[in-house]
Amino acid sequence: MLTLLEDKIATPLGPLWVICDEQFHLRAVEWEQHSDRMEQLLNIHYRVEGYTRYSVKNPGGLSDILADYFAGNLSVIATLPTATGGTPFQREVWQTLRTIPCGQVMHYGQLAEQLGRPGAARAVGAANGSNPISIVVPCHRVIGRNGTLTGYAGGVQRKEWLLRHEGYLLL
């Protein structure tokens, strides 16, 4: 049985859930507004082994680190430890997302090419859309080929804010 520690922090974009395991590896980071999506992903990834959730203030300092990101210390999220369920392909996509530098973007086709799977842009998009660790696994840094802000589970307005916050100037 997996034990998950959870906290909720205030951000400029609304309340944000921070969920980690007992080793303080992030398992989920999601906007309160999308709690249903977070519950679905937790169940998909951990239902088989089972899990319990406990409310804990600032588990492993993770809540403070995420608050520092929103306060402008952008580099703090790059080294946060994560542990996710998901398929091997999803985990590969999520790991590759973490290589996109802060303030830069990539389109789905570029991400597929970087993974050595040219032509798999739609599969990459689907994996990107099921990312359980928002912000830290920066799915918001992936945009459409034509530069448009394509879907983001947290909403396109949040995606735009995050990209501006990170210094990516939208045209």
C-alpha positions in Angstrom: 0.0 0.0 0.0 1.4 3.4 -1.1 1.2 6.2 1.4 0.7 9.6 -0.2 1.2 12.9 1.6 -0.8 15.9 0.4 -0.8 19.6 0.8 -2.6 22.5 -0.9 -0.8 25.8 -1.6 -2.1 29.2 -2.7 -0.7 30.3 -6.1 -1.4 33.3 -8.3 -3.4 30.9 -10.5 -5.5 29.4 -7.7 -5.0 26.6 -5.2 -2.6 23.8 -6.2 -2.5 20.2 -4.8 1.0 18.9 -4.0 1.1 15.1 -3.5 4.2 13.0 -2.8 5.2 9.7 -1.4 6.9 9.1 1.9 10.3 9.5 0.2 9.1 13.0 -0.9 9.0 12.2 -4.6 6.2 14.1 -6.3 3.3 11.8 -7.5 0.8 14.6 -8.5 0.7 18.4 -8.8 -2.7 19.6 -9.9 -4.9 22.7 -9.7 -7.7 22.3 -7.2 -10.2 23.2 -9.9 -9.1 19.9 -11.6 -9.2 17.7 -8.6 -11.4 15.2 -10.4 -8.7 14.7 -13.1 -6.1 14.2 -10.3 -8.3 11.6 -8.6 -8.7 9.7 -11.9 -4.9 9.7 -12.6 -4.1 8.6 -9.0 -6.6 5.7 -9.4 -5.2 4.8 -12.8 -1.6 4.7 -11.6 -2.0 3.4 -8.0 -5.3 1.6 -7.6 -3.8 -1.9 -8.1 -1.3 -1.5 -5.3 -3.6 0.6 -3.3 -2.9 4.0 -1.6 -3.9 6.1 1.3 -3.7 9.9 1.4 -2.7 12.0 4.5 -2.8 15.7 4.8 0.6 17.0 5.8 1.9 20.6 5.9 4.8 21.2 3.4 5.8 17.5 3.0 9.5 17.3 2.4 9.6 21.1 1.8 8.0 20.5 -1.6 5.2 23.1 -1.0 7.7 25.8 -0.1 9.8 24.9 -3.2 6.7 25.3 -5.5 5.8 28.5 -3.7 9.4 29.7 -4.5 8.8 28.9 -8.2 5.7 31.1 -8.2 7.6 33.9 -6.4 10.1 34.0 -9.3 12.8 31.4 -8.4 12.2 29.5 -11.6 15.1 27.1 -11.4 13.9 25.4 -8.2 11.6 23.0 -10.0 14.2 21.5 -12.2 15.6 19.2 -9.6 12.5 18.2 -7.7 12.2 14.4 -7.4 9.3 12.7 -9.1 7.9 9.2 -9.3 5.1 8.4 -11.6 3.0 5.5 -12.7 2.1 5.4 -16.3 3.3 3.3 -19.2 6.9 3.1 -20.2 6.2 5.4 -23.1 4.4 8.0 -21.0 7.2 8.0 -18.5 9.7 8.5 -21.3 7.7 11.5 -22.6 7.4 13.0 -19.1 11.2 12.6 -18.5 11.9 14.3 -21.8 9.6 17.2 -20.9 11.9 17.9 -18.0 14.7 18.6 -20.5 12.9 21.6 -22.1 14.7 24.6 -20.5 12.7 27.1 -18.6 11.6 29.9 -20.9 11.7 27.8 -24.0 9.0 25.8 -25.8 8.9 22.8 -28.1 6.1 21.5 -30.4 4.8 17.9 -30.2 6.6 16.9 -33.4 10.0 18.1 -32.0 9.3 16.2 -28.8 8.6 13.1 -30.8 11.8 13.5 -32.8 13.8 14.0 -29.6 12.4 10.7 -28.4 13.5 9.0 -31.6 9.9 8.5 -32.7 9.3 10.9 -35.6 5.7 10.8 -36.6 4.5 10.0 -33.1 3.4 13.6 -32.3 -0.2 12.5 -31.5 1.0 9.8 -29.1 3.3 12.3 -27.5 0.4 14.7 -27.2 -1.7 12.1 -25.5 1.1 11.2 -23.1 1.6 14.9 -22.4 -2.1 15.3 -21.7 -2.0 12.6 -19.0 1.0 14.1 -17.1 0.1 13.9 -13.4 2.8 16.3 -12.2 1.9 19.7 -13.6 4.5 22.5 -13.7 7.4 20.3 -12.5 7.0 18.0 -15.5 6.5 21.1 -17.7 3.9 20.0 -20.2 3.0 23.7 -20.5 6.2 24.2 -22.5 4.8 22.2 -25.4 2.9 24.2 -28.0 1.4 23.6 -31.4 3.6 23.5 -34.5 2.2 26.9 -35.6 3.1 28.4 -32.2 -0.5 28.3 -30.8 -1.1 27.5 -27.2 -2.7 24.1 -27.6 -4.6 22.3 -24.8 -3.3 22.3 -21.3 -5.2 20.3 -18.6 -5.0 23.3 -16.3 -6.5 25.7 -18.9 -4.9 27.7 -21.7 -4.9 30.9 -19.5 -2.8 29.1 -16.9 -0.5 27.8 -19.6 0.0 31.4 -21.0 0.6 32.7 -17.5 3.2 30.0 -16.8 5.0 30.6 -20.1 5.1 34.4 -19.4 6.3 33.8 -15.8 9.1 31.7 -17.2 10.2 34.4 -19.7 8.8 33.0 -22.9 7.4 35.9 -24.8 4.3 35.0 -26.6 3.8 36.7 -30.0 
